[in-house]
Amino acid sequence: MEAFLLQTGVTSQAVKAADFRLLFDLIIFSVITIMLFKFIDYFTRRIKRRLEEKDSSLARFIPAFERFTKGLVLFFMLATLLQSHGYSMTSIIAGFGITGLAAGFAAKETIANIFGAIAILSDKSFKLGDYISINGTEGTVEDINMRSTKIRSLDNSIVIFPNSLAANSVIKNISQIKKRRIIETVGITYDTKQIRRAVSIIEEIFASNPEVTKDCCVFVERLAESSINIKMNAAVKTNDYVKYSKIKEQILIEIVEKFRKEKIELAFPTQTLHVNKI
């Protein structure tokens, strides 16, 4: 009986010691985890502030990065605590590995979109407000989130591209264009005797327009089936599509009006039939 009581007392003391050690370790690990969380908060705040000063779109991903980092810290701290108290981390990590593999397959597209968003913002392919073209769709970028990029197209509809698709597509950032080009062909009839004058009229129109750069080029391109084609190539000092379109409209209307004034006929498709008398 005395031996039993002695053994029970020893066991009770061992349990109490183990409980005390677990409690002590929990306090230590909690303090360390809180300190690490505070450091992460300080570090991410500084990064976010610097990105916001540079007006970088990457600033919006800092909260997600902060949560992910804290999750990793918490996982490794718990793993260390369990390992120190005799739990086998190999089996636990293996279980997490199988679960993570299944979750990875399920969230494959989501992960691809997240990395696509990071690639878009880090490469500075485009930003909010830019006018871009992706896969033949043109529009203004209205939103870039973790999953998709939203574009307001010319017909005022919203086109949504998954970030994984946008990051792997050929992107034309029209907002980065310093100037837009007017490349058009004007056909005049073969009866026209003022061919050189037609060329000089277009050159004068370009030269008199302050929105057109000085490196314009006008020349007779080729003798087509029913017209003498005059090619014009000029640059407009704007990247705004609406303003560019109005300048181009003004120039084309002015060409037509001056041609008519000087009796230079614009050509249209014609056919001449020769009928032999039998």
Backbone as CSV, one residue per row, in Angstrom:
resi,resn,N_x,N_y,N_z,CA_x,CA_y,CA_z,C_x,C_y,C_z
1,MET,0.833,-1.199,0.000,0.000,0.000,0.000,0.873,1.258,0.000
2,GLU,1.880,1.230,0.852,2.790,2.373,0.915,3.515,2.560,-0.412
3,ALA,3.877,1.413,-1.021,4.559,1.475,-2.325,3.648,2.085,-3.384
4,PHE,2.356,1.690,-3.308,1.392,2.222,-4.278,1.221,3.734,-4.119
5,LEU,1.092,4.177,-2.880,0.941,5.605,-2.611,2.179,6.372,-3.035
6,LEU,3.356,5.741,-2.776,4.612,6.380,-3.161,4.688,6.539,-4.681
7,GLN,4.303,5.455,-5.374,4.340,5.474,-6.834,3.336,6.489,-7.382
8,THR,2.158,6.536,-6.771,1.136,7.485,-7.202,1.596,8.919,-6.991
9,GLY,2.251,9.172,-5.878,2.762,10.501,-5.590,3.797,10.945,-6.589
10,VAL,4.699,9.993,-6.949,5.739,10.303,-7.947,5.107,10.618,-9.282
11,THR,4.101,9.796,-9.657,3.425,10.010,-10.941,2.715,11.354,-10.960
12,SER,2.066,11.682,-9.851,1.358,12.953,-9.760,2.312,14.126,-9.877
13,GLN,3.480,13.976,-9.227,4.477,15.051,-9.317,5.004,15.201,-10.750
14,ALA,5.172,14.048,-11.439,5.655,14.087,-12.822,4.638,14.773,-13.733
15,VAL,3.344,14.465,-13.499,2.292,15.084,-14.308,2.266,16.590,-14.082
16,LYS,2.389,16.972,-12.781,2.404,18.391,-12.456,3.599,19.096,-13.089
17,ALA,4.740,18.432,-13.071,5.941,19.019,-13.684,5.758,19.181,-15.193
18,ALA,5.149,18.137,-15.807,4.911,18.209,-17.255,3.932,19.326,-17.583
19,ASP,2.883,19.449,-16.765,1.911,20.516,-16.990,2.556,21.889,-16.805
20,PHE,3.398,21.996,-15.791,4.080,23.271,-15.552,5.004,23.620,-16.720
21,ARG,5.706,22.592,-17.223,6.611,22.829,-18.354,5.820,23.244,-19.596
22,LEU,4.659,22.572,-19.850,3.822,22.932,-20.997,3.321,24.364,-20.880
23,LEU,2.870,24.720,-19.655,2.380,26.080,-19.437,3.495,27.101,-19.639
24,PHE,4.667,26.779,-19.115,5.816,27.678,-19.253,6.183,27.848,-20.731
25,ASP,6.218,26.703,-21.448,6.545,26.768,-22.884,5.495,27.555,-23.666
26,LEU,4.235,27.386,-23.314,3.171,28.130,-23.990,3.345,29.632,-23.806
27,ILE,3.702,30.031,-22.579,3.918,31.453,-22.319,5.097,31.976,-23.137
28,ILE,6.207,31.214,-23.133,7.408,31.629,-23.875,7.117,31.730,-25.367
29,PHE,6.468,30.679,-25.896,6.180,30.668,-27.336,5.176,31.762,-27.695
30,SER,4.236,32.033,-26.813,3.263,33.106,-27.072,3.958,34.456,-27.125
31,VAL,4.883,34.692,-26.177,5.618,35.953,-26.160,6.452,36.108,-27.425
32,ILE,7.135,35.029,-27.807,7.965,35.081,-29.026,7.101,35.328,-30.259
33,THR,5.941,34.641,-30.341,5.049,34.804,-31.488,4.524,36.228,-31.575
34,ILE,4.133,36.799,-30.438,3.639,38.183,-30.418,4.732,39.151,-30.859
35,MET,5.961,38.918,-30.395,7.075,39.782,-30.794,7.323,39.687,-32.294
36,LEU,7.259,38.467,-32.828,7.437,38.291,-34.275,6.311,38.966,-35.059
37,PHE,5.076,38.859,-34.549,3.943,39.514,-35.205,4.123,41.033,-35.207
38,LYS,4.613,41.568,-34.094,4.855,42.998,-34.017,5.918,43.441,-35.023
39,PHE,6.962,42.605,-35.153,8.014,42.916,-36.122,7.458,42.885,-37.546
40,ILE,6.607,41.888,-37.839,5.997,41.796,-39.175,5.124,43.014,-39.439
41,ASP,4.343,43.443,-38.427,3.506,44.637,-38.572,4.352,45.863,-38.901
42,TYR,5.449,46.034,-38.155,6.335,47.185,-38.371,6.960,47.129,-39.766
43,PHE,7.425,45.947,-40.144,8.096,45.768,-41.438,7.131,46.023,-42.600
44,THR,5.917,45.453,-42.534,4.952,45.611,-43.627,4.436,47.047,-43.714
45,ARG,4.293,47.724,-42.552,3.871,49.122,-42.579,4.880,49.997,-43.321
46,ARG,6.156,49.745,-43.068,7.197,50.523,-43.746,7.185,50.266,-45.250
47,ILE,7.037,48.985,-45.621,6.995,48.657,-47.056,5.784,49.304,-47.720
48,LYS,4.623,49.214,-47.069,3.401,49.783,-47.632,3.520,51.295,-47.782
49,ARG,4.104,51.959,-46.781,4.262,53.412,-46.840,5.164,53.815,-48.000
50,ARG,6.249,53.077,-48.198,7.155,53.402,-49.307,6.493,53.165,-50.661
51,LEU,5.719,52.070,-50.769,5.031,51.790,-52.030,3.974,52.839,-52.328
52,GLU,3.282,53.291,-51.281,2.262,54.330,-51.479,2.892,55.653,-51.869
53,GLU,4.085,55.949,-51.347,4.782,57.169,-51.745,5.173,57.134,-53.215
54,LYS,5.472,55.920,-53.715,5.821,55.760,-55.127,4.592,55.537,-55.997
55,ASP,3.398,55.574,-55.375,2.138,55.354,-56.080,2.139,53.990,-56.781
56,SER,2.658,52.982,-56.087,2.735,51.631,-56.651,1.483,50.836,-56.303
57,SER,0.990,50.081,-57.297,-0.199,49.244,-57.084,0.102,48.034,-56.210
58,LEU,1.381,47.753,-56.000,1.751,46.614,-55.152,1.336,46.823,-53.699
59,ALA,1.062,48.077,-53.316,0.696,48.370,-51.927,-0.565,47.632,-51.504
60,ARG,-1.462,47.361,-52.461,-2.716,46.700,-52.112,-2.518,45.231,-51.726
61,PHE,-1.357,44.667,-52.071,-1.111,43.265,-51.747,-0.373,43.082,-50.423
62,ILE,0.015,44.181,-49.781,0.743,44.086,-48.520,-0.081,43.410,-47.422
63,PRO,-1.386,43.747,-47.233,-2.163,43.039,-46.197,-2.212,41.530,-46.395
64,ALA,-2.342,41.077,-47.653,-2.362,39.636,-47.917,-1.004,39.011,-47.594
65,PHE,0.068,39.718,-47.947,1.413,39.243,-47.633,1.620,39.164,-46.122
66,GLU,1.086,40.156,-45.402,1.217,40.181,-43.943,0.509,38.981,-43.309
67,ARG,-0.712,38.696,-43.768,-1.457,37.555,-43.218,-0.765,36.238,-43.533
68,PHE,-0.235,36.122,-44.747,0.456,34.896,-45.138,1.701,34.675,-44.284
69,THR,2.478,35.736,-44.065,3.696,35.632,-43.255,3.375,35.262,-41.815
70,LYS,2.354,35.870,-41.246,1.964,35.552,-39.879,1.478,34.099,-39.774
71,GLY,0.792,33.618,-40.804,0.356,32.219,-40.813,1.528,31.262,-40.792
72,LEU,2.577,31.585,-41.574,3.777,30.742,-41.580,4.463,30.748,-40.212
73,VAL,4.581,31.931,-39.620,5.215,32.036,-38.297,4.446,31.218,-37.271
74,LEU,3.126,31.345,-37.281,2.295,30.615,-36.323,2.424,29.104,-36.513
75,PHE,2.465,28.677,-37.770,2.599,27.243,-38.052,3.921,26.694,-37.515
76,PHE,5.011,27.386,-37.813,6.323,26.892,-37.373,6.482,26.975,-35.850
77,MET,5.894,27.967,-35.225,5.960,28.053,-33.767,5.195,26.900,-33.119
78,LEU,4.002,26.598,-33.631,3.228,25.469,-33.105,3.943,24.153,-33.354
79,ALA,4.549,24.020,-34.552,5.278,22.791,-34.868,6.455,22.602,-33.912
80,THR,7.155,23.685,-33.623,8.289,23.606,-32.693,7.821,23.237,-31.288
81,LEU,6.705,23.818,-30.872,6.162,23.519,-29.542,5.753,22.059,-29.421
82,LEU,5.068,21.556,-30.431,4.632,20.150,-30.401,5.827,19.205,-30.456
83,GLN,6.814,19.556,-31.259,8.011,18.716,-31.367,8.750,18.651,-30.039
84,SER,8.796,19.762,-29.326,9.507,19.783,-28.038,8.791,18.979,-26.960
85,HIS,7.532,18.632,-27.192,6.772,17.850,-26.206,6.496,16.432,-26.684
86,GLY,7.330,15.978,-27.625,7.309,14.567,-27.983,6.410,14.161,-29.122
87,TYR,5.754,15.113,-29.755,4.901,14.761,-30.894,5.755,14.645,-32.154
88,SER,5.435,13.646,-32.983,6.190,13.420,-34.210,5.720,14.386,-35.288
89,MET,6.587,15.299,-35.673,6.218,16.276,-36.690,6.241,15.690,-38.092
90,THR,6.931,14.545,-38.256,7.000,13.925,-39.580,5.616,13.521,-40.063
91,SER,4.870,12.858,-39.165,3.524,12.415,-39.544,2.591,13.604,-39.719
92,ILE,2.739,14.625,-38.859,1.887,15.810,-38.971,2.140,16.536,-40.287
93,ILE,3.438,16.732,-40.614,3.782,17.427,-41.857,3.351,16.613,-43.072
94,ALA,3.470,15.255,-42.947,3.015,14.396,-44.039,1.519,14.563,-44.257
95,GLY,0.780,14.642,-43.151,-0.662,14.861,-43.259,-0.975,16.199,-43.898
96,PHE,-0.230,17.238,-43.480,-0.408,18.543,-44.089,-0.040,18.512,-45.571
97,GLY,0.976,17.691,-45.890,1.406,17.606,-47.283,0.333,17.023,-48.175
98,ILE,-0.313,15.949,-47.713,-1.384,15.328,-48.502,-2.569,16.284,-48.628
99,THR,-2.925,16.908,-47.497,-4.037,17.867,-47.518,-3.706,19.055,-48.414
100,GLY,-2.459,19.535,-48.298,-2.043,20.670,-49.112,-2.018,20.342,-50.592
101,LEU,-1.649,19.088,-50.920,-1.635,18.680,-52.321,-3.043,18.694,-52.900
102,ALA,-3.993,18.173,-52.128,-5.388,18.175,-52.583,-5.914,19.599,-52.720
103,ALA,-5.590,20.420,-51.710,-6.036,21.818,-51.771,-5.363,22.555,-52.922
104,GLY,-4.095,22.188,-53.195,-3.373,22.835,-54.277,-4.014,22.574,-55.634
105,PHE,-4.443,21.318,-55.860,-5.131,21.006,-57.103,-6.447,21.761,-57.210
106,ALA,-7.153,21.871,-56.083,-8.445,22.562,-56.089,-8.270,24.060,-56.308
107,ALA,-7.177,24.610,-55.779,-6.972,26.063,-55.850,-5.920,26.445,-56.894
108,LYS,-5.688,25.569,-57.864,-4.647,25.817,-58.859,-4.891,27.114,-59.626
109,GLU,-6.120,27.324,-60.085,-6.435,28.528,-60.848,-6.315,29.775,-59.977
110,THR,-6.761,29.662,-58.728,-6.669,30.814,-57.816,-5.223,31.219,-57.597
111,ILE,-4.366,30.226,-57.366,-2.940,30.506,-57.158,-2.325,31.121,-58.412
112,ALA,-2.706,30.580,-59.585,-2.190,31.117,-60.846,-2.616,32.572,-61.034
113,ASN,-3.845,32.895,-60.641,-4.324,34.276,-60.771,-3.601,35.216,-59.818
114,ILE,-3.301,34.722,-58.601,-2.575,35.552,-57.637,-1.180,35.879,-58.157
115,PHE,-0.480,34.853,-58.641,0.853,35.099,-59.186,0.780,35.945,-60.456
116,GLY,-0.316,35.795,-61.218,-0.508,36.644,-62.393,-0.638,38.107,-62.015
117,ALA,-1.385,38.376,-60.928,-1.538,39.753,-60.454,-0.200,40.324,-60.010
118,ILE,0.581,39.510,-59.293,1.901,39.960,-58.844,2.807,40.251,-60.043
119,ALA,2.737,39.387,-61.079,3.560,39.587,-62.278,3.167,40.871,-63.006
120,ILE,1.859,41.125,-63.119,1.386,42.335,-63.802,1.879,43.589,-63.087
121,LEU,1.740,43.604,-61.761,2.095,44.804,-60.999,3.598,44.987,-60.877
122,SER,4.332,43.875,-60.739,5.789,43.992,-60.623,6.426,44.382,-61.954
123,ASP,5.874,43.881,-63.065,6.390,44.258,-64.383,5.921,45.635,-64.821
124,LYS,4.933,46.183,-64.093,4.342,47.478,-64.438,3.798,47.459,-65.860
125,SER,3.140,46.320,-66.216,2.547,46.201,-67.545,1.481,47.255,-67.759
126,PHE,0.667,47.482,-66.746,-0.336,48.536,-66.787,-0.770,48.833,-65.363
127,LYS,-1.494,49.918,-65.197,-2.005,50.309,-63.877,-3.425,50.815,-64.037
128,LEU,-4.053,51.132,-62.923,-5.424,51.636,-62.963,-5.489,52.910,-63.792
129,GLY,-6.479,52.970,-64.678,-6.659,54.153,-65.522,-5.981,54.064,-66.873
130,ASP,-5.096,53.082,-67.076,-4.422,52.933,-68.363,-5.389,52.409,-69.417
131,TYR,-5.176,52.851,-70.648,-5.944,52.333,-71.788,-5.094,51.268,-72.457
132,ILE,-5.577,50.016,-72.469,-4.761,48.907,-72.941,-5.540,48.048,-73.933
133,SER,-4.810,47.148,-74.565,-5.403,46.158,-75.463,-4.876,44.781,-75.062
134,ILE,-5.803,43.864,-74.740,-5.461,42.476,-74.402,-6.281,41.549,-75.282
135,ASN,-5.604,40.699,-76.032,-6.288,39.725,-76.891,-7.339,40.380,-77.788
136,GLY,-7.016,41.548,-78.317,-7.930,42.227,-79.221,-8.995,43.059,-78.547
137,THR,-9.049,43.065,-77.219,-10.021,43.865,-76.473,-9.350,45.119,-75.951
138,GLU,-9.911,46.284,-76.313,-9.365,47.554,-75.857,-10.278,48.166,-74.808
139,GLY,-9.666,48.865,-73.858,-10.465,49.543,-72.849,-9.602,50.128,-71.752
140,THR,-10.260,50.743,-70.788,-9.593,51.384,-69.660,-9.604,50.443,-68.459
141,VAL,-8.453,50.280,-67.812,-8.338,49.405,-66.644,-9.062,50.050,-65.469
142,GLU,-10.080,49.352,-64.957,-10.856,49.887,-63.832,-10.518,49.214,-62.504
143,ASP,-10.014,47.980,-62.556,-9.725,47.291,-61.297,-8.722,46.177,-61.540
144,ILE,-7.781,46.027,-60.602,-6.842,44.897,-60.595,-6.904,44.305,-59.198
145,ASN,-7.474,43.108,-59.086,-7.538,42.458,-57.784,-6.764,41.152,-57.824
146,MET,-6.878,40.361,-56.763,-6.092,39.132,-56.666,-6.517,38.083,-57.687
147,ARG,-7.728,38.194,-58.231,-8.220,37.174,-59.149,-8.260,37.628,-60.599
148,SER,-8.637,38.872,-60.840,-8.896,39.285,-62.214,-8.555,40.754,-62.447
149,THR,-8.552,41.109,-63.727,-8.390,42.486,-64.168,-9.642,42.883,-64.927
150,LYS,-10.228,44.034,-64.565,-11.467,44.491,-65.184,-11.182,45.677,-66.095
151,ILE,-11.704,45.577,-67.325,-11.475,46.605,-68.333,-12.823,47.149,-68.806
152,ARG,-12.927,48.465,-68.845,-14.110,49.124,-69.401,-13.872,49.321,-70.893
153,SER,-14.579,48.548,-71.721,-14.338,48.579,-73.164,-15.001,49.786,-73.813
154,LEU,-14.803,49.929,-75.130,-15.315,51.100,-75.839,-16.836,51.148,-75.866
155,ASP,-17.503,49.980,-75.795,-18.967,49.974,-75.776,-19.522,50.102,-74.358
156,ASN,-18.642,50.489,-73.412,-18.989,50.751,-72.013,-19.303,49.483,-71.215
157,SER,-19.004,48.327,-71.773,-19.186,47.083,-71.024,-17.911,46.763,-70.245
158,ILE,-18.058,45.905,-69.225,-16.917,45.476,-68.423,-16.448,44.114,-68.926
159,VAL,-15.181,44.033,-69.288,-14.571,42.770,-69.706,-13.619,42.330,-68.603
160,ILE,-13.807,41.091,-68.125,-13.021,40.584,-66.999,-12.040,39.527,-67.508
161,PHE,-10.756,39.760,-67.275,-9.710,38.821,-67.648,-9.125,38.187,-66.387
162,PRO,-9.067,36.852,-66.297,-8.313,36.235,-65.194,-6.861,36.695,-65.261
163,ASN,-6.264,36.970,-64.118,-4.892,37.487,-64.108,-3.896,36.525,-64.742
164,SER,-4.156,35.212,-64.614,-3.253,34.238,-65.236,-3.251,34.393,-66.750
165,LEU,-4.428,34.694,-67.331,-4.514,34.909,-68.781,-3.881,36.235,-69.167
166,ALA,-4.176,37.282,-68.397,-3.634,38.610,-68.716,-2.112,38.622,-68.639
167,ALA,-1.559,37.930,-67.630,-0.095,37.934,-67.454,0.620,37.207,-68.579
168,ASN,-0.074,36.248,-69.228,0.549,35.463,-70.293,0.117,35.916,-71.684
169,SER,-0.547,37.068,-71.760,-1.001,37.588,-73.045,-0.089,38.716,-73.516
170,VAL,-0.190,39.013,-74.810,0.515,40.168,-75.354,-0.320,41.401,-75.021
171,ILE,0.232,42.287,-74.206,-0.481,43.466,-73.735,0.062,44.702,-74.444
172,LYS,-0.842,45.466,-75.016,-0.467,46.731,-75.655,-0.975,47.855,-74.772
173,ASN,-0.063,48.559,-74.127,-0.433,49.670,-73.245,-0.454,50.946,-74.072
174,ILE,-1.658,51.309,-74.506,-1.804,52.463,-75.395,-1.573,53.766,-74.641
175,SER,-1.806,53.758,-73.338,-1.577,54.969,-72.548,-0.111,55.371,-72.520
176,GLN,0.787,54.421,-72.775,2.212,54.719,-72.774,2.696,55.285,-74.112
177,ILE,1.778,55.321,-75.083,2.149,55.874,-76.389,2.328,57.388,-76.268
178,LYS,3.424,57.894,-76.767,3.669,59.337,-76.718,2.836,60.067,-77.771
179,LYS,2.586,59.390,-78.883,1.802,59.997,-79.959,1.124,58.886,-80.770
180,ARG,0.061,59.244,-81.444,-0.680,58.298,-82.284,-0.503,58.680,-83.757
181,ARG,-0.464,57.667,-84.592,-0.195,57.912,-86.003,-1.475,57.872,-86.828
182,ILE,-1.524,58.760,-87.809,-2.570,58.739,-88.834,-1.952,58.117,-90.075
183,ILE,-2.400,56.940,-90.427,-1.917,56.253,-91.630,-3.125,55.973,-92.511
184,GLU,-3.267,56.747,-93.559,-4.419,56.634,-94.449,-3.973,56.702,-95.907
185,THR,-4.844,56.228,-96.777,-4.594,56.294,-98.215,-5.753,57.013,-98.886
186,VAL,-5.430,58.001,-99.725,-6.442,58.741,-100.484,-6.252,58.423,-101.961
187,GLY,-7.326,58.018,-102.614,-7.250,57.696,-104.048,-7.853,58.799,-104.893
188,ILE,-7.107,59.249,-105.906,-7.636,60.235,-106.851,-7.742,59.579,-108.221
189,THR,-8.583,60.141,-109.086,-8.843,59.518,-110.390,-7.650,59.688,-111.328
190,TYR,-7.608,58.832,-112.343,-6.528,58.915,-113.332,-6.684,60.143,-114.230
191,ASP,-7.868,60.730,-114.223,-8.075,61.940,-115.024,-7.485,63.176,-114.357
192,THR,-7.074,63.057,-113.105,-6.550,64.200,-112.372,-5.217,64.661,-112.971
193,LYS,-5.130,65.960,-113.269,-3.893,66.519,-113.799,-3.056,67.180,-112.700
194,GLN,-3.662,67.345,-111.498,-2.967,68.060,-110.412,-2.501,67.047,-109.343
195,ILE,-1.746,66.075,-109.788,-1.299,65.034,-108.848,-0.354,65.623,-107.803
196,ARG,0.616,66.405,-108.251,1.564,67.019,-107.299,0.844,67.983,-106.355
197,ARG,-0.162,68.665,-106.888,-0.918,69.606,-106.058,-1.702,68.855,-104.972
198,ALA,-2.211,67.680,-105.325,-2.945,66.873,-104.338,-2.033,66.489,-103.176
199,VAL,-0.793,66.133,-103.511,0.174,65.785,-102.466,0.485,66.995,-101.594
200,SER,0.699,68.144,-102.236,1.064,69.345,-101.479,-0.098,69.844,-100.613
201,ILE,-1.341,69.630,-101.046,-2.494,70.039,-100.229,-2.489,69.296,-98.901
202,ILE,-2.258,67.993,-98.969,-2.242,67.187,-97.735,-1.076,67.617,-96.846
203,GLU,0.093,67.878,-97.455,1.245,68.344,-96.667,0.944,69.683,-95.985
204,GLU,0.257,70.596,-96.698,-0.090,71.891,-96.116,-1.062,71.741,-94.950
205,ILE,-2.005,70.820,-95.079,-2.972,70.591,-94.000,-2.262,70.084,-92.755
206,PHE,-1.341,69.149,-92.939,-0.575,68.639,-91.793,0.291,69.750,-91.176
207,ALA,0.936,70.552,-92.041,1.836,71.601,-91.546,1.081,72.687,-90.778
208,SER,-0.161,72.930,-91.124,-0.936,73.998,-90.480,-1.619,73.540,-89.191
209,ASN,-1.592,72.259,-88.921,-2.251,71.740,-87.718,-1.225,71.640,-86.588
210,PRO,-1.406,72.391,-85.492,-0.413,72.377,-84.402,-0.364,71.050,-83.637
211,GLU,-1.365,70.204,-83.799,-1.396,68.916,-83.104,-0.637,67.826,-83.847
212,VAL,-0.144,68.129,-85.045,0.573,67.149,-85.860,2.066,67.434,-85.792
213,THR,2.875,66.391,-85.588,4.331,66.557,-85.532,4.888,66.875,-86.921
214,LYS,6.118,67.332,-86.949,6.725,67.784,-88.202,7.278,66.637,-89.058
215,ASP,7.290,65.426,-88.527,7.887,64.315,-89.281,6.852,63.585,-90.133
216,CYS,5.879,64.319,-90.673,4.854,63.684,-91.504,5.426,63.366,-92.886
217,CYS,4.750,62.450,-93.562,5.232,62.004,-94.867,4.026,61.771,-95.791
218,VAL,4.037,62.386,-96.954,2.956,62.227,-97.933,3.600,61.905,-99.278
219,PHE,3.116,60.872,-99.965,3.725,60.462,-101.223,2.745,59.617,-102.034
220,VAL,2.976,59.566,-103.353,2.183,58.691,-104.220,2.656,57.261,-103.975
221,GLU,1.768,56.440,-103.472,2.146,55.088,-103.059,2.162,54.118,-104.229
222,ARG,1.069,54.089,-105.008,1.037,53.169,-106.138,-0.093,53.536,-107.097
223,LEU,-0.014,52.946,-108.264,-1.059,53.118,-109.276,-1.983,51.904,-109.167
224,ALA,-3.126,52.125,-108.586,-4.066,51.026,-108.358,-4.937,50.814,-109.596
225,GLU,-5.870,49.885,-109.510,-6.693,49.537,-110.660,-7.573,50.695,-111.111
226,SER,-8.121,51.437,-110.133,-9.043,52.512,-110.497,-8.686,53.840,-109.844
227,SER,-7.455,53.955,-109.305,-7.089,55.202,-108.627,-5.579,55.350,-108.536
228,ILE,-5.158,56.595,-108.363,-3.771,56.894,-108.016,-3.762,57.103,-106.504
229,ASN,-3.097,56.210,-105.789,-3.164,56.220,-104.322,-2.065,57.088,-103.714
230,ILE,-2.508,58.017,-102.863,-1.581,58.880,-102.134,-1.587,58.440,-100.675
231,LYS,-0.410,58.072,-100.181,-0.287,57.590,-98.806,0.133,58.744,-97.887
232,MET,-0.522,58.824,-96.723,-0.148,59.833,-95.724,0.207,59.126,-94.425
233,ASN,1.259,59.603,-93.776,1.720,59.040,-92.505,2.165,60.198,-91.622
234,ALA,1.360,60.453,-90.586,1.658,61.580,-89.703,1.357,61.185,-88.265
235,ALA,1.972,61.878,-87.314,1.789,61.577,-85.895,1.075,62.728,-85.206
236,VAL,0.109,62.369,-84.352,-0.650,63.353,-83.578,-0.095,63.386,-82.165
237,LYS,0.063,64.569,-81.585,0.691,64.743,-80.271,-0.263,64.438,-79.119
238,THR,-0.800,63.266,-79.080,-1.670,62.864,-77.972,-1.774,61.342,-77.942
239,ASN,-2.047,60.805,-76.747,-2.333,59.373,-76.652,-3.793,59.139,-76.283
240,ASP,-4.560,60.236,-76.178,-5.983,60.117,-75.876,-6.741,59.726,-77.149
241,TYR,-7.471,58.617,-77.083,-8.106,58.080,-78.282,-9.179,59.017,-78.826
242,VAL,-9.984,59.599,-77.946,-11.062,60.472,-78.402,-10.496,61.723,-79.069
243,LYS,-9.495,62.338,-78.435,-8.883,63.540,-79.009,-8.218,63.213,-80.344
244,TYR,-7.517,62.080,-80.394,-6.883,61.639,-81.644,-7.918,61.461,-82.753
245,SER,-9.041,60.837,-82.423,-10.083,60.580,-83.426,-10.654,61.881,-83.979
246,LYS,-10.858,62.884,-83.107,-11.395,64.154,-83.570,-10.404,64.906,-84.459
247,ILE,-9.109,64.846,-84.113,-8.078,65.494,-84.948,-8.016,64.819,-86.312
248,LYS,-8.057,63.495,-86.302,-8.030,62.738,-87.563,-9.253,63.076,-88.411
249,GLU,-10.415,63.155,-87.796,-11.641,63.517,-88.509,-11.511,64.892,-89.149
250,GLN,-11.000,65.854,-88.387,-10.841,67.216,-88.888,-9.928,67.240,-90.114
251,ILE,-8.831,66.481,-90.049,-7.870,66.461,-91.164,-8.487,65.834,-92.405
252,LEU,-9.189,64.723,-92.246,-9.782,64.037,-93.400,-10.863,64.900,-94.050
253,ILE,-11.686,65.560,-93.241,-12.727,66.425,-93.794,-12.093,67.583,-94.548
254,GLU,-11.026,68.137,-93.990,-10.337,69.257,-94.639,-9.735,68.829,-95.971
255,ILE,-9.214,67.599,-96.044,-8.667,67.086,-97.309,-9.757,67.001,-98.363
256,VAL,-10.899,66.437,-97.998,-12.008,66.301,-98.942,-12.480,67.670,-99.420
257,GLU,-12.633,68.636,-98.503,-13.115,69.966,-98.867,-12.147,70.686,-99.808
258,LYS,-10.846,70.596,-99.545,-9.872,71.289,-100.392,-9.718,70.613,-101.750
259,PHE,-9.840,69.304,-101.785,-9.797,68.595,-103.068,-10.975,69.035,-103.941
260,ARG,-12.152,69.115,-103.334,-13.334,69.529,-104.093,-13.202,70.970,-104.567
261,LYS,-12.623,71.816,-103.711,-12.452,73.219,-104.063,-11.536,73.380,-105.272
262,GLU,-10.518,72.538,-105.373,-9.551,72.644,-106.471,-9.827,71.629,-107.575
263,LYS,-11.049,71.084,-107.590,-11.499,70.185,-108.661,-10.650,68.929,-108.782
264,ILE,-10.146,68.446,-107.651,-9.408,67.175,-107.642,-10.390,66.093,-107.214
265,GLU,-10.659,65.157,-108.113,-11.695,64.166,-107.865,-11.150,62.963,-107.100
266,LEU,-11.876,62.611,-106.054,-11.547,61.386,-105.320,-12.063,60.188,-106.098
267,ALA,-11.274,59.143,-106.135,-11.622,57.973,-106.938,-12.532,57.035,-106.170
268,PHE,-13.267,56.248,-106.900,-14.060,55.158,-106.337,-13.936,53.986,-107.293
269,PRO,-14.182,52.779,-106.834,-13.987,51.600,-107.693,-14.811,51.695,-108.979
270,THR,-14.140,51.555,-110.121,-14.821,51.598,-111.420,-14.315,50.470,-112.311
271,GLN,-15.098,50.152,-113.313,-14.717,49.167,-114.321,-15.021,49.725,-115.700
272,THR,-14.153,49.479,-116.643,-14.355,49.907,-118.030,-14.534,48.668,-118.881
273,LEU,-15.643,48.599,-119.617,-15.923,47.446,-120.472,-15.709,47.840,-121.934
274,HIS,-14.933,47.068,-122.641,-14.722,47.274,-124.078,-15.509,46.197,-124.835
275,VAL,-16.433,46.629,-125.678,-17.270,45.693,-126.426,-16.844,45.741,-127.888
276,ASN,-16.401,44.624,-128.372,-15.983,44.534,-129.790,-17.205,44.326,-130.696
277,LYS,-17.240,45.100,-131.790,-18.330,44.909,-132.749,-18.040,43.730,-133.653
278,ILE,-19.030,42.877,-133.801,-18.846,41.684,-134.646,-19.395,41.990,-136.044
